[in-house]
Amino acid sequence: MLDTQPLLSQETGTGTYVRELKRQLERLPDIDLITVQSRISPPGENPPGRVARNLRDIAWTELGLPRSVRRLRPDVLHAPAFFAPKWGVVPLVVTVHDLLFRLYPEQYRQWWRVYMELQLPRVLKRAAAIVVVSEQTRQQLVSAYDISVARVHVVHQGVDHVRFQPIEAATVGRHLARYGLDPGYILFIGALHRRKNASQLVHAVARLKAEGSLGNRKLVLVGPPALGLSAEADVMALVKQHRLESNVCTLGWVADEDMAALYNGASVLAFPSSEEGFGLPVVEAMACGTPVVAGASAAVREVGGGAVHTLPSSNPVALAHALSAVLSQRRLRADLRERGLTRSSTFDWARTAAQTAEVYRNVVNGTPLRQAG
């Protein structure tokens, strides 16, 4: 049984993970997949507000999901996004995507941190197996909660290579026209949490403009509203302070069918985040042949595998220097493109599902769990 509750509200990497995992598990011949989620706000209806959504999801985890498990009696329950019932007779597999609420507590609301600190240790104690999306998260989890490393399995996320691949210019142009964009922009993808360092990126773009190396390029910010405490107001204030209103384009949430074209139309993906659980936009950009300038996150270095231009730090000077190098040096762009295409080919959602299914089988059969990553 797969809990697909995150699909009701997640517009970030976690939602992509659940959607693609479900799609690929359904294709495996020996997996009889059951999916469950709350009946509140089904697709097509107006979504509830943030507070109502959080209450709905908590009620589902604590009440609705246990009832579904008792009624359907699956062989194993997979909670793919942290939250799971703290009791039950069915073996539990839980996916932990990151520990950002512990690493950056000031960037999350207090009630959320308290709930996570109360809920997660109990779930981890109950879980028969724990899946994480990077080795970095595994190390952090084992250290923070004193968990045996044998119980924690690295299963990388994937990329949909049918959607995310190099696209011909005419097709890219048609998609970009919907947003009034011309190719060649600097692309940023992610909710504007402070750890994403979008403010430093704005400072860097201002520096490029002052040096005359920005040209007519824009900085394009793409991402859903940030949960918890956002830096959006700070970012917009900096745009105004540096008089970059004509150089910065904020798109907010973008439809899935346009994302590949947005990657293809960019000269570079700027991903200066200090910490990530995985960094899905990095893999998607590489799959599209778009060079990536990445921050100091260990998980992103793990995922990039030497195919991204990694910053020693995310300060504006270093970021501006890296962006200028990628934008101005054709050989460097070509090298990053080829290395990125090769590296991204190692990430595939079918592989993610196959490794996850192996964790299920071992849990159900009671056999020793070997590392899946």
Buried (B, 14 or more C-beta within 10 A) or exposed (E): BBBBBBBBBBBBBBBBBBBBBBEBBEEBEEBEBBBBBBEBBEEEEEEBEEEEBBEBBEEBBBEBBBEBBEEEEBBBBBBBBBBBBBEBEBBBBBBBBBBBBBEBEEBBEEEBBEBBEEBBBEBBEBBBBBBBBBBBBBBBBBEBBEBEEEBBBBBBBBBBBEBBBBBEEEEBBEBBEEBEBEBBBBBBBBBBBBBBBBBBBBBBBBBBBEEEBBEEBBBBBBBBEBBBBBBBEBBBEBBEEBEBEEBBBBBEEBEEEBBBBBBBBBBBBBBBBBBBBBBBBBBBBBBBBBBBBBBBBBBBBBBBBEBBBBBEBBBBEBBBBBBBBBBEEEEBBEBBBEBBBEBBEEBBBBBBBBBBBBBBBBBBEEEEBEEBB
